[in-house]
Amino acid sequence: MVAVSAADENIRTSELVRIQASVNHLPVFADYDINRMKEVSQTVFSLFEQEDGLDALFGLIRDNLPERLFETAYALACDVAAADGTITENENRMLEEIRYELSLDRLHAAAIERGARARHQT
C-alpha cells in the first residue's frame, strides 16, 4: 500500500487515511503491530531511492507474504491508488508491476481493479 501511494512521489492524505483505515479495521491485519507502520514506510522510501530497490521490495513482499494473500495485497494497493479519485500513470505502473510480481491472473486483477474503482467513485 505504501509503495503505491509513494509511486507518484506525492503521498496524499486520502491515501494515508485509506492505509490507516485498512490496517485498523481489516481482519488480515488483526495481528499486525501498528507501531511497525513507520518502519515499513521508511523501508519502502529507502528502497525507492536505490537502483534495484523495486526488485528488493518485491523480494521482501514475496518472502514475507503468504501466497494466499497476494490478491488481498493487490486489492489493498488498488484501494490506495483509487483513494484520491485519480490513478496516476506512476501508480498505474506500480499496480502493473505488483500484478506481474505476484503472478496475478489478469481477469482476477481486472475484477479487483473494478471493485476499487466502484468503491471510490464520486
N, C-alpha and C positions, 0 to 999 in steps of 0.2 A: 504494500500500500504506500509506503514511504517513497519507494523508488518511482512509482507512477506520479505521485504528487511532485517530486523533485525533477522529473524528466524535462519539464519545460522551464526549469530554473526560476519558477515563480510559484511558490507554495502558498496557496490561497487559504484563507480562513475556513471556507466551506469544506475544503479538502481535509484540513486538520480536524474539524468538527466531525466529519464522516469517519475518519480513522479512530478518533476517541470514542465515538458512539459505538462503532463496531467492536472495539476492544472491551468496552464496558458492558455490552449487552448480549453479544452472541455467544452461544454455548461453546463454540470452538475455542474461545479464549477463557473459559471458566477457570483454568489453572494457570493462566498467564500472569506473571508478575508485572503489573502496570509500571513499576519503577524501572523496568528494562526499556521502556519506550525511548527515553533519551539516548541510551547506549546504542540501541538499534538504529535510531535516526542518524547518529553520528557515524556509525559504521557505514551506512548507505552513502552518506555525503562524502566520506573519506574514499570509499571505493569509486565513486563517480569521478573523483579527481585523478585516479590512476589510469594508466594506459589500458591495462587489461582488467580494470575494475569491474566492468559489467560481467565478464566471464567469471570472475571471482565471486561476485554477488550471486549469480545463478548456481554456482557450485555450492555455496553455503546453503542456498534455498533447497537444492536437491538433497543435500546431505542431512538437512535438519527437518524437512517437511515430509511427512508420510505421503506416499503417492495417492492415497485415498482422499487427501485434502488438496490436491492440485487444482481441481475445478473450483473448490471453495476459495482458494487463494486468488484464482483468476476472477471470480465473481466479486471479491472484495476489491481487487485492483480496478475493475470496471466501475464499481460504485464510486471509488475515489476520483477516477478520471471524469465521471459524469456529474460529480457533486456540485460543480460550479455552473453547470448548464452547457459547457463547451468542452469538447475534447480537442486539444491542440494537436498539431502534427507530431510533435515530440512525444506527447502522451500516447497517441495512436501507435507510433513506432515502438514505444515501450510495451504496449499491450501486445503487439505482434511478436515482439521478442519473447515475452512471457509465454504466449501460446506455443511458440516454437520450442523454447527451452523445456517446457513442461509436457511437451508432446500431446497437446490437447487436440481432440478431434475438432475439425473446423466447424462442423454442424453444431456440436455442443457449445463451442465457443460463441458462435453466432447467436444461439439461444440465450446464453448468459449475457452477451452484449445487449441484446434486445430488452431483456429484463431490466438491466441497469438503466437503459435509456428511458424505459417506461416509468421506473421509479423516480427518476429525476426530471421528468417532463414538467415544464411550467405552462 
